[in-house]
Amino acid sequence: MTFKHFLTLACLLVLQAASGFAQDLSAEQSRAQAAMAIAALRDNGDRTAAMQAALAGLPPAPAEADLNHYPEAWAALAMAHWMRFLRTEDDHPHIGAISPDGTRALIGRFEQPSSGAHLQAQLVDALTMAPIGAPITAQKPIGTSGAAAPYLAFSSDSRLAAVSFTTDSVTVVVDAVDGSEVMQLPAASLQPRFSPGGGKLLLTDTVWDLETGKQLATLTALPAMASWATDDGVVLGRPREQAGRMSVEYHRLDGATMTMLNDVPMGRVVAAPAHQVFLVAGEDKYRIYSAEGQLRAEFPVNSWSGQFARGGAAFAVLHDFTGSNAEVRIDVYDLDGNPLPTGPEDYTLLFQSIRGASGHVVGGVDTTDPNTAYYGGGQPTGLDLHESASALVSGVVATGQSAEAQTSDTAKRRSDAFAHEAARLLGSGDTIGAIAEALKGLPDTPSEADLERFSAAHLMLYRAIASRSLKLPIPWPRMNTVAPAPMVGPKGQVMALGGDDPALYAMPSGDLIASLRRADGSAYGSTTYPFFTAAGDVVALTEAGVATVHLYDTATGAHRSSLSFPVAKRSSSTQIVPLGFSHDDAAFAVRGDQKVFVADLTDMSVRRLEAPPVSYAAWLPGRDLLMSVVRRYGDDDGPLATLYVHDGQTAKPRSEIREQPGGFQRRLALIEVARDGGAALAGGLDVEQHVAVIDDTGRILVVIKDSDGVLQFVREGTAVAYFNPRADGVEDALKLISLNGQELPPEFSDYVTFGQNLYGESGELISWHAPPQGAPLYRGDDIPTGAALVEMAEKRLSADLLKAVSVERVSR
């Protein structure tokens, strides 16, 4: 259930409330204040502003009878009061933990290798962030093996806290009330776990008594999957001989063991002792078992996360469609799999993040252990909630505005709420739903001033109309199958799918044009992305296991011809990597066995290009190919890579890429060349997740440090775009970096290539659109903005849907 759905259900209660109760505050005003409160939580993590907005949607001195009125504002106030956002004084990455009663928090910094820093954590008041006691500091500086952080936990009674330093192999136990040190234990863990009663601590494969400080037991099997089941034992997974399978066992601290499940898919094991159940989170399903090993419920793994909620009394499925907590849907079930109403307390699973000085999210909090997670329990409700929230805000609005000033542009706030809902729907593959919601955020026949005022809705309407995503009834994940690879033609009129069942679809309607088959009509699988010609009239798919490429007519899906390449068979199958069509559509190239082969499409002849052993290759404008020859494993001398340009006759060296401080340190992992040939993306830096943007000589122009790996060249190769990890709303969902390192504001057209994905019927993302950078892409050149965009959008909706939209559209 999304925020909007939750508040909509609450809205129905307004209609059922006693009509004889008169109030100066209208229901519409109250709902508007509730929407503002949710926006403050969702976009900025600002509890104070959220409580202030929600309180403004309630009578200043509510009576008992008011509890049945204004349900949206009461729900928003509860969410704001119960949430726990941690704050830091900088934007450095952090890690945190929150006590089960929500009063205390631990917060620590991630530190980079070789920084010489000592890991440190601080106990704080979870509401005010006031420090409690002295910082807890590691004795040894961080090493060189990788980034590290202090690992944190609280006991179930919120009495003790643990800070585990892997750099020292020491865990410090402190009093969670005053921060004083209780003891130090000579062991560490990435996931310290207190026993249900709080008297013992599990550190990797050892168990410690917190009264005496002595070690009680050493665990065997797979301790990384261990979870407390009782105060005297844990459940854990033991791998079986068959790959991907395990047994689940109960291990008592006295050494006795009992097999609970003999043979199940490998997965994470989490117990909920208070309810005598445990969860096995495998690759295909989440399964809940009783303490006797009887299956009680199972849920498909088609969501971002599934975990216990309400202290282990329920199971929550969090569906993340856009990578932002703003757009997550929460469904809650009892332990037998029956749906439950989603309550405000369930959103505490989402809003336990750490925000930096800029307001961006810089870290998270582990909520997966039902023994010790904060679930919003013990918080005030009803009139006590109003009194507590009023005391917390003390009449001060965090934004420095009065409540009246906050409500001065209610239409703008309603429009932004519609834009957020459009983003959620678009992120689940529901393009028509996204168009409808975005239209609601714009007035009828909007002026230029309206489009500027309601800019978020204008952007989302453009993104929805330009979207070329496809939603298909494909169950996913499926074992031993290849993920369908979507590729949209450069004119935006068709999408070709690679994978186990290649097919061609009309866009944006999503109607099937044809299944793509061999010339004899037989089926095959394709392991790579399809490639289109620049003209968009032909699409090529590479057959899995053989060195063959099939060409199809994009209007009908008819098989045109096949290309066979003389690549040596190195195993039971032959694998080639397609490089796509040349920029003039006259040739098609593949790479296989460290060689490059080019097919001339005028006479269908195929030849091998003479060149050194090639690791990567890509077309340049014209008929040239850029080739990369990387240093072999085990070689310590010579350049990391040598770049060549092949003109069809000879390979001419262009430049060498060598190790350099702050630059490339390892073999180049990949080179993806922009279509204009002026820049490329490359891996091989000192931090594996970082990506370098290099020019055509291999010189580093920019280093991208915060992407999720999905990057696209935009603006004719002059900038790189990727999802913004610190986005606050729909208008900064993308981050753009120019080739000189300058951050640029995103434009409408920058979003187009990120809206060409494949979704399952339930809205789960099956495959990103992430083709080679040099392929001809659809970039929305035919999509207008402004009034013409609104007119185009209205034509996409049915008459009934357009009528329903018109009822809810914002007014000027």
N, C-alpha and C positions, 0 to 999 in steps of 0.2 A: 504494500500500500504506500503510495507516494504521499508527500506532504499535502498536495492539493486534494488527493482523494480523501485523506484523513479529515481535512478541514471541511470538505464537502459533506461527508457523513455527519460531521458535527453540526453542519448548517441545517440539516434536516430536523434536528432536535429543536431548532428555533421555531419551526412551524408547528411543532407539537406542544410548545410551552403554553402556559396559561395566558390567554389573550387579555385578561383583565388587568394584568400587571403593567402599569404605565411607567415609562422611564423617559428621561430627557435624551438619553443616548439612543440613537437609532441602531437597528440591527446592521444596516449597511455600514454605518460609521465604525461599529465594533469589528465587523469583518475586515474592513480596510486596515484597521490598526493591527489585527492579527496577522494580515499579510505582511505588513511592515516588520513585525516582530520576527516572522519566519525568515524574511529577506535579510534582516540583520544577523541572524544566526547563520544562515546558509552562506551568505556572501562574505561576511567579515568576521564571523566568530565573536560577535560583540554581544555578550550576555546582558550587559547593563542597558545598552540601547534596545535590545529585544524586550527586556522586562519593562522598560519605560514605555515602549510602544504598546505592549499588551495591556499594561495597567491603564493606559489612556483609552482602551477599548472596553473598560469596565467602570462601573460606578465608583466614585472616589471612596465611599464608605459602604461597601456591599453588605447586604443582609443575607440571611440563610436562603431566602427565596430567590436571590439572584444567582444561586448556583445552577439553577435550571435555565438561565438565560445566557446569552452571549457565549455559547459553547466554544466557538473558534478562539475567542480571546482567552478563555480559561485554559484551553489546550495549549495555546502558544505560550502563555505565562508558565505553565507547568514545564514545557520543553525548555524554556529559557532558564528557569530556576534550577532544573535538574541537570542541565548540561554542564560539562566540565572542560572548558578550554584552557589549556595551559599557555602561558606567555613567556617569551624570552626577550632579552634586551638586544639581540642581534638576529640576523637571518641565517646563522650557521645551522647545519643539520643537528637535530637533537633526538633524544629518545626519552620516553617518560613512562610512568606508572601512576595509577590513581588508586587510593585505598578503597576497599569495598563500601565504606560508609560515606565516601565522597568528600571527606574533610581534609585529607592530606594527599600530597603528590610528591613523587621523586622525579627529578629531571636532570639529564646529563647530556654532554656534547659528544658527537662523533668527531674523532680526530683522525687526520690523515697520517699514513705511514711516514716514518723518519721525521716527523714534525718536532720530536723532542718533548712533546706535551705529556703531562701526567693526566690520566683520566680522572674525572671528577664528577660527583653527583651532589645534588642539594635537596634536602627535604624542605618542602614549602607548604603553606596553607593553600589548598586547592581552589579556594574562592578568591583570595586576595593576592596570591603569589608571594606573600611575605615569607622570607627565609626563616626556617626553624632550625636552630642549632648551627654548628659549624659545617662547612663543606666536607664531604667524605672524599678523600683523595688517595689515588694509587701511589705506591712508593716508587715503582719503576716507570720510566718513560715508555711511550708506545714504541714498538719495534718497527720492522720494515716489511712485515708480511702482508699488511693490508690495513684498511681503515678499521678502527675499533671504537668501542663505546663501553661505558659501564652498563651492566645488565641488571634490571631492577625488578623488584617484586614486593608485595605486601602480604601479610598474613590475613586469613579470612576474618579475624576479629579486629582487624585494623590496628592491632597493638604493636606489631613489629614490622620492620622493613629490611630488605636485604639489597646490598649493592655488591655485585660480583665483578671482580676485575680479572679478566683472563690474562692481562699483562703480568699480574703478580701471582696468579693462581691462588687468589685469596678472595673470600667473601666476607664483607663487613655487615654484621647484623646490628641495627640501631633501634632504639625506642622511637616509635612513630609519633609519640605525643610530644616529646621535647627534643628529639634528634640526638640524644646521647648514645654513645657506643655501648652495645651490650656484650659483643664478643666478635672475634675474628676466627674464621674457619679456613684451614689450609686446603681449600679446593674452590673451583670456580665453575661457572656454567653460563652458556648463552641464554638459558631459560631457567633461572632458579625458581623452585616451586615449594611453597609451604604446604604442609599437610593440612587436612580439613580442620583439625583442632588447633593448628598453629604451633604445635610443640616440636615439629621436626621440619627439616629442610632438605629437599632433594636437589643435589648439585651434580648434574650429568649422570654418573653411575654410582654416586655415593649418597648415603642418607645420614644426616647428622641430628643429634639430640640437642635442642636449643636450651635445655636446662643445664646440661653438663658440658656441652661443647664437644662431646665424644662422637666418633663415627659409629653408627649402629649397623650398617650393612653396606654391601657392594652388590650392585645389580648386574645381571648378565643379559644376554639377548640383545635387544636394541634399545638402550636406555634413552636415546633421543626421542623415542615415541612413548616414554613412560608417563603415566598420569596417576595421581593419587586416587585410589578407589575407596580406601578406608584410612583410618589413622595408623593402621598396622601393615598396610601393603599397597602395592601399585598394580595397575594393569599396563601391559606393554606388548609390543609386537615382536615376534621372533620370525625372521625370514625363513622360508622353506627352500628346499632345493630347487623347486620350480620357480623360475624368474617371475617376479611380480606377485608372488603369493606369500602369505604369512599366517602364522597362528597367533591368537591373542591369549595371553596367559595372565593369571593373577599371581603375583609374587608377594608372599608375606616377608616381613623383615627378619623372621626367624629362619628363613630359608625354604619353607614349604611353598610348593607351587601347585597350581591347578590350571588345566587348559580349559578356557572358556569357549573359544572358537578354534576349530582344528585347521580350517583351510579357507581363507578369505583373501580378496585382493589386497595388495599392499596399500597401506594408508596410515594416516595419523590417528592415534588413539587418544580420546579425551573422555575422562569419566566425570560424572556428576554425582558424587557420593550421596548428597542429600536426597536424591530421587532414585538411587539404585539403578542407574542406567549408564551406558557408555556409548560413545560415538566412534565409528570407524569412518574416517573421511578418505575415501579412495579416489581413483582417477575417474571412475564412471558414476559413482553414487555416494551419497552420505547415508549411512545406515545406523539406526539407533537400536541397541540391544538391551535387554534386561540383564541384571546381574547374573542370571542363570544362563545367558547366552542365547535367549530367544529373541528373534527379530521382531521389533515392535513397529518400526516405520522406516521408510527409505525415501530419499529425495534425489532426483537427477542432478548431476553436476552440470547445470546449464546457467549458473549464476556466478557472480563475483565471489561470494563467500557464503558458507553456511556454518552456523555455530549455535551453541546453546545460548539461550536468553533467559531472563528472569531467574537467575541463579540456578539454572539447569532444569527448571520446571517446564520450559518450552524450547522450541527450536526455531531460529530465525533464518530466513533466506534473504540475503541482501543482493539485489540485482543491480549491478553497476553498468549502466549503458553508455556513459560518457566520460568515465574517468574522474568525475567530480562528485563529491558527497552531496552537492546541491541536487543531483538528479537521481539519487538512489531510491529504489522501491524496496520496501520491507514487507515481507509476508511472514506471519507468525503462526506456528502450529503447536498443538499439544504433542506429548511424547508418543502418541499413537498415530500421528500424521493428520489429525483433524484441524482445519483452519480455525484460528482464533482472531478476534478483533485486535487490530494493531493499536496499542496505546502510546501515549506520550513517552512513557518510560522506555519503550523499545528503541526510540531514537537515540538513547544514550550510547548505544553501540556505535553510532556514527560519529557523534560529536565528542570524541575524546582525542582531539588532535592538539598539536603544539603549534602556536603561531608566533612568528618572529616580530621584530620591531616594525616591519613594513605591513604587518597584518596577514602576510602569506603563510601558508602551512609549511612548517619546517621539520615536522616530525609527527610520529604517531604513538599510540598507546596500545599495548596488547590487551585484548578483551576476550581471549579464547578460553581462559581457565575459569570454569563456572564456580570454583571454590573461592576465587579471590577477585574476580572482575567487579567493577562498579556498574550496577544495573539501575541506578536511580532509586534503590530501595531506601526506606526510612526517611524520605523527603516529605515535606508538608503538603497537604492537599486542602482544597476548599478555602474557607476563610483564613485558616492558618497560612496557606500558601500566599494569599494576598498580603497578609500582614508581614510575612517574612520578605517577600519581594519588595514591598514598599520600603522596608527598613534597609535593604541592600542598596537600592538605588538612591535613597535619601533625597529624592526630589531632583537629582542631577542627571541630565541627559548626557550620555557619553559623547555624542557628536557636538555638544555645545549649542544645540538648538532646543527651542521649546517644543512641547508636544504639538502646539498649533502650527509651528513652522514645519514640523515633520509631515503634517497632513496637508500642507498647502498644495501639493501636486499629487493628489490621490490618483488621478488618471494615469500619470507617469508610472506610479508604483504598480497599478493594475496592469499596465502595459508590460512592464518588466516581468511581472509574474507570468503573464501569458508567454513571453519570450522564453523564460526558463522552462515552462512546460513544453514549448515547441522544441527546445534543445533536447529534453528528455526523450520525447517521442522520436525525433530524428535519430537520436542515438540508439534507438531500438529498431530502426528500419521502417518506422511508420511515417512515411513521407506525407501522405494525405492528412493525417492527424496533425503533423507539424505545421503544414500550411494553414490548416484551420485555426490552430492556436495562435500562430503569428498574425493572421488577419485580425483576430480579436484584439490584438494589441495595437491596431491602427484604426483611426476613425475612417468613416466612409469618405471616399474621394479626398485623401490626405493632401495637404499642401506641403510645400517644401519645408515650412516651419514645423509642421506636424512630423514629417519624416526625421527631422533633426531632433525634435523633442522625444520622439518614441524610437530612438535609433536602434535599441536592442531588438525590438520587434521587426523593424525594417531589415536588419541584418539577418535575423532568423528566417524571414520570409524569403530573402534571396537565397540563403543556404538550402532551404527546403525545395525551392523551385529548381535550383541548380543541381540538387542531389541526384545521383545516379546509382543509389544503393538498391539492392535487391533483397527481398524477403521471401524465403522458400521453406517449405516443410521438410527440412533436412534435420534429422536427429543428430546431435553432435555433443560430445565427441564420440566417434566410432572407432573401435579398435582396428588396427592394421589397415587403415584407410588413409588416403591422401587428402588433406584439406583442399576444398575447392578454391581455386585461385581466380579471383575476379579481375577482369580487365575491360575497361570501357573504351569504345572506339573514339578517335580524336574528335568526331563530330557530336558525340554524346547520344547517338541514336541506337546503339546496340551495346550489349555487354556479353563478352565471351567468358565462359567458365572452364578452367582446366580442372584437373582432379580425376576422380574415379569415373565420372559420368559427364564428359565435356558436352557443353550445350551453348546455344546462342539465344539471347533474349532481346526483345525490343525494349528500348528505354525512352522515356521514363515509365512506360506502362508496366513493364515486367512480363509481358506476354512472351511465351516460348515461341521462337522462330523455328528452331530445329535442334535435334540432338546431333552432335557432330560425330560422324562415323568414318571408317575407312572407305575407300572407293567401292569395295564389295559389300558395303552396308554393315559390316561387323563392328562390334564395339571395341574400344580400347581405353586405356587410362593415360592421362597426361600428368607429369610430375612438376611442370613448370607453368609460369604465366603464359597466357596467349600473347601474341604480338600482332599489332595492326600495322598496315601500311599508313603512311602519312595521309594518303587520300581517303583512308578508312574503308576501302572497298574490298580488301582482302584481310583475313586473319589467319595466323599460323599457329598450330599447336604441335608440340613435340611429343611423340609417343614414348611412353615409359618402357625402358628396357631394351630399346633398339635405336639405332642411329637414323631415325626417320622423322621428317617434319611433314605435316599435312597442311595444305592450303585450302581455304574455304571462301566462298562468296558471302559477304556479310549481309546482303539483302535477303538471301534465301537459305543460307547454310549449306548450299550444295558443295560437294567435294570438287575442287578444281584440279588438283594435282598433288603429287607427293615427291619429296626430295629425300634421297638416301645418301648418307655421307660415309666414306670409307674409314671409319674409326675402328681401331683394333679392339677386339673383345678381350677385356682383362679379367672377367669373371663370368658368371653364368648369364650376365646381361651386359649390355652396352649402354653407357650413360653419356649423353651429350648435353651441353648447356647452350641454349639458343641465345644469340646476340641480337636477333631481330633483323629488321629490314634496314638497308642503307637509307640515307636521308632522301635519295631520289627514287626509292622503291624499286630499284632495278636489280638488287642483289639481296641475298639472305645469308647470314653467317652463323656458324656454330663453333663451339670450342669443345674439344674432347681429346683425352690422352695428351694434354699439354700442347695441342696443335689447334690451329684455326683453319676452318674450311669455309669456302665461299661458293655459293651457288649463284650463277648468272641466270636471272629469271627470264631473259630474252630467249635463251636457247636451252635452259635447264641444265647446263653443264656445271660440274662441281670440280673444284681444284683445291689443293692444300697450299696454304701460303708458307713460304720458306721463312722461318724465324726461329729464334731460340725457344726452349721450352716455356710455353706461355701459361701464366697463372690466372690472369684476368685479361679481358679484352672488351672493347666497346667501340661502336661506330663514332666517327667524328663527322662534322659537316662535309658533304661531298662523298667521296668513296674511300677516304682514309680510315684506318683503324688504329686506335691507341692500344698498345699492348704493355703489360707489366710482367716482368720476369723477377720473381722474388728469390731471395737467398734461401738455399736449401736448409732444412733442419740439420743441425749439427755443425754447420759452417759458422765460424766466428769472424771470418775476414770478408772484406768486400762490402759493397753497398747492400742495404736492406732490400732494395729493389732498383731495377733499371727500367725506365720508360722508353718505349720505342714507338715510332709512328710508321705504319706500313702503308705504302701508297698503292698496293696491289702488285708491286713487283719486288720490292725489297723492304726490309725492316731497318730503319735508320734510328740509331740511339738519339734520344732527345735529352735525357737527364738522368742523374743518379740520385737516389734518396738514401741518405746515410743517417746513422744515429746522431742525435744531437740533444743537448740538455734542454729539457722542456718540450722536446719534439718527439720524433719517432724513436722508440726504444726496442720494438719487436718487429718481427716479420709483418709486412703489411697484410692485414687480414682481408681487405676488400678495396677495390677502387670502383666507384660508380660515377660515371662521367655525365655531366649535364648535357642536355641536347645541343646546346650551342657550342660545346666543346671547350669552353673557357675555364671551367672549374670542375672539381670532382670531390667526392666524399671518400675518405680513407680511414681505416682502422690501423692500430699498431702503436698507439701512444702508450705512455707509461701507465695510465689508468685505462683499463680495458673498455669501460663504458663510454669513454670520451671519443668523439668523432672529429677528425680534422677535415677542414675544407682546404683543398690545395689548388693551386693554379696548374696550367698545363705543363709546367716544368717540375712539379712536385713540391714547390715552395708552400709552406703552411701559411694560409691567409687568416683563418679563424679556427679556434677550437671550441666545439660545442660540448658542454659539460653536463647539461641538465635535460637532455632529450630522452624519450622512451625508446629510441631506436627507429621511429617512423619519421623520416625527414624527406622533404621535397624541395627541389629547386623551384623557385617562383620568380616572376617578373623577368622572364627571359634569361634566367640563370644569374641574376645579379643579387639574389638573396636566397637564404635557406629558411624554410618554415617548418615548425614542428609544434606539437601540442604543448601548451604552456603549463608546466608543472605547478605554477603558483597562480593559476587563473582564479579570479574572484567572481567572474560572471561570464555571460555569453559573449561579451564584447572584447574580451582579452583571452579567448580560448586558444588562440594561436600566438606563438612567439616567432618573430622574424629577426634574423640577423643578416645584415648586409655583408658583402665580401670584404669590407674593411673593418668589420667587427661592430658596427653601429646597430643598436636595436631600433627597429622600425615599427611604427604602428601598423597593425594588419589592415588590409583593405578587403572588400567583399570578395574579389576574385581570388584572393590567396587561399580561401577556404575550399575551393571547388574540388581540388584533387583529393581532399580528405573526406569527401562525401561520396565515395564510390566503393562501398563495402558490401559484404554478404552477411545477412542475418538469418537466424533460424525463425521458425514460426512464432516462438515465444519471445522473440526480441533479443536472443543471445547473439553476440557477435561471433561469427564463424571464421571470417577471414578479413584481414585488413587489405585495402588496396595499396600495395607497396611494390609496384613494378620497378624494373630498372629505370634509372633516372633519364637515360637517353631515349626512352620510348616516346612516341608522339602521344600526348595526353589530352583528354578533354579538359578545358579550362574555363568553360562557361562563357565563351565569347558571345553567344547568342542570347544571353540572359540580361534583360534590362534592369534598371533600378527605378525607384520612384513610382509615379503613377502608372507607368507602363507595366511595371512588375506587379502591382496590385491587380491590374486588369488581367494579366496573365494568370495570376494565382486564382482569381475568382472563377475563371473558366475551367480550372482543374477540378473544382468541387462540384458535386451534384447539387441540384436545385434545393433539395431538402437540407443538405448540410450547410449550404450557403445561407439559407434562411435561418438555421439555428445559430450560425456564426454571427449574423447581423444583430441578433438579440443581445449578444454579449459584448459587442465591440465597444471599445472605449470612445468617449466623446471628448471634444476639445475642452 
